[in-house]
Amino acid sequence: MNSRSFYFYHVSQNPQLPPEVAHAQWIFLGEDYSEFLRWKKIMPPSSKALEFKGDLDEAIAALSKPFSDIITELGKAHDSPAWWSSRISEKNNLVSPLFLHCCYLSVFNKMAEKYQAPLVVIAEDYDLLKCCEAIALSKAKVAVRALTLARYQEYARRLIYALGRMVKFKARCWQLRWQKSSDIPEDRKKDVVLIHTHIDESCLGQDGQFKDRYFGHLSSWLNDKGYNAITLPVLFNMRRTPEAIWEFLRQASGFFINPFEYYSLLDYVFVFKESLRQQLIDFRNIKLIGLDVTRLFKAEQRRKAFACLDPLLYHRLPRALTAHGFQIARVIMPFENMVEEKMFNLGLKIYSSGTISVGYQHSTLWPTLMCQFVSSQEAAFAPLSDKIVCNGAIFLRILAEKGLPKEKLVLGPALRYAYLSNKKSQEPQAPIADALVTLPLMKSDAAELLMKVIEAFRQQTQLKILIKPHPMIEKIWLSDMTAKLMIPGHFSIVEGSMDERVKQVKMVIGMSSGTLMEVYAAGKPLIVVGRNTSIDFNPLGFLPGFDRIYVSPQEIEQRALAILNQDQWTTETKDIFSPVSDELMGAFLSN
C-alpha cells in the first residue's frame, strides 16, 4: 500500500492550509466556476491544479448507459408515484448532480492511482468527499480530512431547503387557489384538448393576446378542427402578480384553466404522502462499474426532499377535472420525459383512461441530457405518452435509436421555429453587433458562460457584444450577477425573439442551450462554449464535425476573432426542423 496523503475540503470552506500542500496537486470537483476561481487564489502558487476535462468526458461516456440501467432496475423495483416523481428516476442531470457526482468519483478513483504527490480534493458535496475518502483509504496509508464543519452545514442546509419548499408550495397553492379560470361554457367541456404549456412574461403580449412559445397557433388550429382547445399554463418567472396574470388570460382569446381552482384537500394529502414515501425508498448496494455509489444515491434522495410537490399534483388533475364535468379527449404537453409528464400520464391512466396523451418534442436533443432518452427496457413500463410528436426527422431517428418504440413516434411541425422556413424572415440584414451571447436557463451554466465571455472580450472594446438571457431566467439573479461581474461598456443586455436577434449579429456564442441548434439551422456562425469541471450540454453533438467546444476564455477569443476576420458572413438555412403545414399539424391528432 502506498504511503501518500490526501486532503479533503468542502468547496464552502476557507481553510488554513498546512505547509505540506505547498507543492501538492489539486482537483476541483464542482460545478461553480466562481468557486473554482476562488480556490485557485486560495491554493499556494507552487501547487498545481490538475486538468481532468478529458477524464471527465471519458467517465461521462463510459457511465451513461450503466447509470441508466441502474435507474431502470430501480424503477422496476419501486414502480409507484413516489418513484416516478423523484429526481433520481427523472435522470435530469441538468438539475440533479447525482450522475455528475458518480462521474467525479470515477475520475478521483483514476487520479488516486495515477498521481504520487499529495493530492488535495475540493468538492461541492460532503457525501462525495466521503466516498472519495473511502477510495483514498484503500489506496494509501494516510488520509487527512477537514470535513466536520462542512458536514453539519450541508445537512442543515438540506433540511432548511426541504422545509422551505413545503412552505413555499403551501403559500403558492393558497395564492393560486383564488384565481379564476376562463369562463368555460358547459358545451366547451366536451371533446377537450388540454394543452399543457409553460409561460413567462413575454408570453403576455402588449396587444392583450397570449403567445405560446411552445405550441404557437396550435390552440386555434384545433378549434378550427372541431375540438375545444383549453390551455393549462404553468406560470414561470413572472413579474406580474397572479391576480394580474389571470386577469390578462381571462381577457385574452381562447380558454385557460387554473388547476389550483379544482384541487381538493385530498389531493394535497396525496402529494405529501407520496413525498414522504419518496424519502423512504431504500437504496442499498448500488454499484456502478465496480464503484459503490450507494451513498451518493442516498445523498440525492435527501437533497431533493420535497422538491417535486407541484408535479405530484398532476397525478390528481385528471380526477379533479373529470369531477367538474370535463371530458378530455387528449392532453398535449412538451416532451422532455420529466416528472410533470410522468405524473400526468399516470393520473390519466387511473382517472381518465380514454384520454390520449401526446408529448411534443418541441426543441432539440442533447447527447448528454439523460432524461430525454428512454431505453427499450424502461419504455416497457415507464409512464410515457401514447404518442410523441417530433419537430424534425433527425430527432425522431435519435429517439428511436435510443430506445423509444417507433410506433410511439410521429413526425410533426417545428412550431417554435416556423420562421426558419419563412424566406422573408431569412432575408439578410446588416449586423448591428458582433456577437450574441445566449445565456442558458441553468444558473451555474449561465454564470460560467458570462464570466468566460467577459474575460475573453474585456479588452476587445472595439467589439459590440449582446447578451440575451433565457426568457425564464430569474431577473433578480441576473441583475445581481451582472452587477457583481461589472459588465464592460461594450456589452449590452437585450431581450426579444431569437429570430430578430440572430439576424442582427455576425455570430452567436452559447452554452447548454437549445438556441445553438436553432442558430445552426439558421446558418449563422457559432461558438459552443464548454465547462471546466462539469458536463457539457452541446445540442450539436449529434452532428458530425460539431462536437468541438471551446473551454477557456482565450480559446473563445481566438475563435471569435477568426470568425470576425472572415471577409463575409453567409446565411444558409439547414434542414433540421420540420416546416409548419396542415399535414404535419395532423400529427397532434394521430392515434
N, C-alpha and C positions, 0 to 999 in steps of 0.2 A: 504494500500500500504506500502511495506517495505521501511525503510529508510536505504538504502545501497549505497555504492559508486562503480562506475565503472570507470576505467581509460583505455583510448583507445590510442594506439600508433601504428604508421605505422612501419613496420619492418626496414625501412631505417633510422629511427631516432636514435639519440644518446642523449637521454633526461637527464635533471636533474630531477631525480625522487623526488617527495615530500616525506617528512618524514613518512606520514601516510601509505605508501605502504610497510614499513619495514617488516610487518608481513602479507602482502597480499598473496593471491593465484593468480597464473597467468597461462594463456594458450597461446600457440603459434600456430596461425592459418596460417601456411605457409609451403611450400614445401622445402625451402632452409635449409638443415641441418646445414650448416656452420653458418647461421644467428641464428638458434635455439641455437647453442652452444655459439654464441656471446652474446645473450640475457641472457643466464644462468650466464654469467660473469657480465652483467650489473645489473641484479636484485640483491637486497640485500640478503646476505646469509641466513637471517632469513625468507625470503619469501619461498613459496612452489610452485613448478611447478606442475601443475595438469596433470596427465596421463589420456589421453582420447582416447587411441587406441581402446579400446573396444567400446566406444560410437561412434567413427567414423566408425568402421566396421558395427555397427548396423545401422547407418544412411545410409551408402552406400547400404546395403541390402534392407532397407525399402524404399529408394527414387529412386532406379534404374528404376523400372517399371513406377511409376508415372511421373518421369522425361522424360522417353522415350515416354510416352503417350502425354505429353505436346508438344514434338518435332513433333510427328505425327500430332497433331491438327494444329500446326503452319504450317506444310508442306502442309496440305490441304488448308489452308487459303492463303499461299504465294507461291504456286506452280509455280516456274519460275527458269530460270538460276541463277538469283540473289540469290534466296533462296538456291538452291541445291549446289551452290559454296561457301556457307558461313560455317564457322567453327561451328556455332550453329547448323545448320542442320546436320553436319557431326557427331556430338556426339563423337568426338575423344578426350576422356579425358586424353590421353597421351600428347596432345599438347594444349588442351583448358582447363583452370582451372574452367570453369563455373560450371560443376557438382560438383567438389570438393568444391567450394565456397558455393554452396547450402547445401552440407553436413556439412560444417563448421558452417553455420548459424543454422542448426538444432541442432548441438552439443552445440553451445552457448545458444540457447533457453533452452535447457535442463539444462545446468550448471547454468544459471541465476536463475533458480528455486531452484536448489539443494544446492548451496553454499551461506552461510550467510556472510562470511567475505568480505572485499573489494576485488574486482576482477579486475585484470589487464589483458587487452586483447591486444595482439600484433598480427597484421595481415599483410599479404603481399599486401592487396588491399584496397584502400581508400573506395571504394563503399561497400565492405564487412563490413568495420568498421562502416560505416554509417547505414547499415542495422542492425548490432548488437546494435548500439546506440539506434535505434528506439525501439528495443525489450527491452533494459535496461530501457528506459524512461517509458515504460509501466509497469515496474515491481518495480521501485524504485523512491524515491523522489529526489535523487541526481545522476547526471551523469556528470563526469568530463571528458573533452576531450582535446586532444592535436593533432589536425588534420590539422590545417590551412596550414602549410608549405607543408605537405605531399600531400595535395590535388592538389595544383598548380604544384608541381613537377611531380606528376603522370600524370596529364592531359597533361602537356607539353611533357613528355616522350612519351606518346601515339601518339601525333601529330608528333613528330620527327620521330618515328618509321614508321608511315604511309608514310610520305614524303620520308624517306629512302627507303622503299620498292618500291615506284614508280620509284625513281631514279635508283636503282639497277636493277629493271626489265627492264627499258628502255636501260640501258647500256648492260645488258646481251643479250637482244634481238638483239641489234645492232651488238654486237660482234659475236654472233652465226649466224646472217643472212648471213655472207660471207663465212661460212664453207660449202664446197660442200659435198653432199651425195655421196654414191657409184654411179658409172656409171651404171644405171639400164636400160637394153635394153627394147625396147617397148614391145616385146613379154613377158617379165617378169613382166609387169604391169597388166597382166590378171590373174584371179584366185589367187589373192594375199591373203596371210595370214599374217597380220601385228602383230608382237609380240612386245608388249609394255613392256619394262623392265628397271630397274634402274641399272646403272653400276657405279663402283668406280674403283680406280686404280688397284686393284687386279684382275679385270676382263680382263685387258690388259696384256696378258701373255708375258713372256720374249721370248717365241718361236714365237712371232708375231701373235698368234692366240687369238681370243676373247673367253672368258669363261663366259657363262651366269650363274650367281649364282642361279637365279630363275628357269630358264627353261632348263638348261643343253643342251642336244643334240636335243631338240625339233625341232629346225630350220632344221637341216639336215634330220631328220626323215620325216618332212613334205615335203621336196623337193623330197625325195625318193617316197613319195605317189603321186607325180604329181602336188603338189601345188608350188607356188612361195612364199617362206617364206622371208619376209623382216623384219628386226629388227628396232624398233623405240626406241632408247636409251634415257634415261634421265641421264644426267651427274651429279654425286653427289660426293662431297668431293674429287675432282681430284687435283693432284699435277701438272700435265702437263697442258700446255695451250690448249685452244680449237683447235688451229691450229694443234698441235701435236697429240691430241686425234683423230681428224677426219682424219689426215694423216694415223694414225695407222689403223683405221676402214676401210678406203678405200683399204688398203693393205691386210687386213685380209680376210679369206674366208667368203663367204656369202655376203648379201647385207644389207646396213644400210642407213636409211633415216633420214635426218636432217629436222625436221618440220619447223624450222625457215626460211629455204630456200623457203618455199611455202606460208607463210603468207603474206597477203596484208595489206595495211593501214586500210581498213575497218575492218579487224579482230581485230586490236588494238583498234580501235574506239569502237567496241563491248565490248571489255574487260573493258575499263574504264567506259563505260556507265553502264554496269551491276554492276561494283564495286560501283559506285555511288548509284545505285538503292538499293544495299545491305545495304547501310547506311541509307536509307530512310524507311526501313521496320519498321513498327510501332509496338512496343511491349508495351502492356498495360495490367494491371490487371492480371498478371500471378501468380497463387497461387499453391504452391507445398505442399500438405498435410497441408494446413492452413497457411503456411508461404508465405508472399509476397516477391517474388523473382524477381519482375519486374526490379528493379534497377540493379540486377546482370546481367540480360539478356542485358540490355542497355549498361552496362559497357563492357560486352564481345563484343558487336557489335562495340563499339569504339576501344577496344583493338585490334581487328583483322581487322581493316580497311585496305583495300587494301592488305590483306595477302594472297589472292588466285588468283593473277593475272595470274600466269603460268597455273594453272588448267583451268581457263576460256578459254584459247586459245584452249584447246582440243575440246571445243564445236564447233569450227570453222575448226578444222583439216580435218574432212571428206569432207567438202565443198572444202577446198583448194586442197586436193589430188585428188578428183574427177575432178576438173577443170584442173588438169595436167595429166589426162588420166589414173589414177589408177582405176582399178576395184577390189574393196576389197571384197573378199568372206567372210572373217571373221576377227575379231580382238580378239587377246588373250592377256589378261592383268592380273596382280596379283589381286586377290580379297581380299580387305580389307574394302570395302564399304566406300571409302574415296572420296573426291571431284573430284579427277582426273578421277576416273572411272565414276562417275555420269555425269560429263561434256562430256566425250567421248560418253557415251551411249545416252545422249540427242542429241548430234550432229549427231550420226549415225541415229537416228530415223527421223531426219529432212532432212539430206542431203544424206543419203545412206541407205535407209530403207530396202534394200535387204541384207545388211550385217548382219551376225550372230555375236553377241557379246558373248565372252566366258571369264568368270572370273576364275582364278586359285587360290584356297586356298592353298598357297604354303608352309606355315609354320605351326603354331599351333594356338590355340584359347586361349584367356584369359577370365576367367569368368567375370572380371570387366572392360574389354575393350569394351565400349558400342558401338563403331562404327561398330564392327564386326557383330552385331546381328540386324536383321530386324524383327519387329513384323509382323504378318499376316496382320494387318491393314495398316501398312506403305507399305508393299510389294505390296499392291493392286495398288499403284500409284507411287511409287518411281522409279527412273531411274536405274533399275537393269540390269545386264547382262542376256542374254537369257538362258545361261547355266552357272552353277558354278561347276567346277571340283574340287573335294575334294581329298586330298592326303592321306586319311585314313578313314576307316569306322566310327571311333569314331567321327571324325569331321563332317562327313555328318549327323550323327544322331543328334549331338548337334545343328547344324544349322537348321535342320528340326524342332527340338523341340522348338527352339527359335522363329520360325515363317516363315522361308523361305519356299516357296512352294516346295513340294517334287519333282514335275515334273521339277523343275529347277536344281536339284542336281544330280550329277552323280559321281561315284567313279572313280578316276584316279590314276596315279602313283605319288610317292613321289620323284620327280626329284632331289630335294636338298639333299635327304637322301638315295640315291641309295646305298651308301657304307654300310648301316646298314644291307642290305640283301646280302652283299658280304661276304661270310665266310672267305675268305682270309684276308680281311681288318679287320676282327674281331679277328684275332689271337692275343693272349696275348703278351704284351710287358713289359719288366721291366721298372717300373716308373723311370723317371729322376727327378721328383719333387713331392712334397707332395700334392699341391693343385693348381688348375687352377681357377682363378677368371675371369669370363666373364663379362665385362662391357657392359651395355646396351647402346642404341643409345641416349636416352634422358639424357641431361646433369645433371639435378637435381638428377635423379636416380643414374647415374654413379658416381657423386661426393659423394653421401651419402654412396654408397657401398664401394667406395675406402677408405673413411675416417674410416668407421667401420672396414673394414678388416685390415687396417694398425694398428688401435688401438688394435684390437684383437690379432694380431700376432707380434706386435713390439718387445716384449720380447722373443718370441719363435724363437730365432736366429738359432736354430738347424733345423728349417723347411725351405724348399725351396718353395717359392710361385711365381707362374707365373701369370701375369696379361695380359689377351687378350682383347684389346678394340674391340668394334663393328667395323667392317671394314669401316663403313660410318661415324664414329665419327670424328669431326673436329680435325685434328692433332695439330693445334696451341692451341686449348683449352686443349687438353690432355697434351701437353708439359707444358703449364702454370700450370695446376692443379698438375701434378706430382712434378714439381719444388716447388710449394707452400707447398705441404704436406711433402716434404723431405722423399721420399720413402726409407725405410731401405735397407741395402745392400743385405739382403737375398730375396728381391723382384726383379723380372725381368719383363720388358715389352716384350711381344712376339707377333708375328703375325702368319700367317699360317692358314690352314683349321682346323675346329673343329675335323675332322676325325683324323688327326695326333696328335693334341694336347691332346685330351681326352685320348688317349692311353698312353700318357707319364706321367700321374699323377694318384694319388691314389684317389682323389676326386675332385669335382667341386663345386664352390661357385658362386651363381649368384643372380640377382635381375632383375625383369621386363624384362626378356629376353626369347625369344623362344628357346634359346640354352638349357634351363633347360629340356624341353620336349625331345629334342634330346639326352641329356645326360641320361635321364631316359630310353629312348628307347634303348640306348647302354648298359644299365645295370650297369652304373657307380654310386657309392655313391655320393650323392649331398646334398647341404645345400641351402635352399631357404631363402634369407635374406629379411626381411620386413622393411618398412619405419616407422619412428617415428610418423610423423604427416601428412601422405599423403596416397593415395590409393596404395594398394599392387596389382601388376600385376603378379599373380602367375599362369603360364600355367598349373601347375599340380593340380590346384584347382578343376578340373572336375573329378579327380581320387580319389576314396575312400581311405582315410588314408594319403593323401598327401597334406592336407590343412595346415599342421604345418609349420610355418615360425619362423625365429629367428631374433629378432629385435636388441637387444643390442650387443655390441662387446663381452661382457662376455658370452652371450649365444652362439655366433658364435664360440668363442674359445673353450668352453666346448664341444660343439657338434663335432667340428673338431677333437679334441684330442680323443674323444670317437671313432670316425671312424678310426683314425690312429692307435689306440691301438688294433684294431682287429687283429687277427692272420693272416688273409689272405683277399685278395680282389678278388671277383669273378665277372666275366662279364657274364651277361645273357641277351641277346638281347630281348626286349619286342616287341610284335606285335602291334605297334602303327601306323607306316607309311606303306603305300602300297608298294609292290615291283614294280620295273620298268619292264614292259612287253609290248609286242606289242599290246596285247589285251587291257590293261589299257591305253596305249597311245592313243588308238582309242577314248577315252572319249573327246579329244580335237576336234574331228571331228563330234561329235554327234549333232543331230538337236533337 
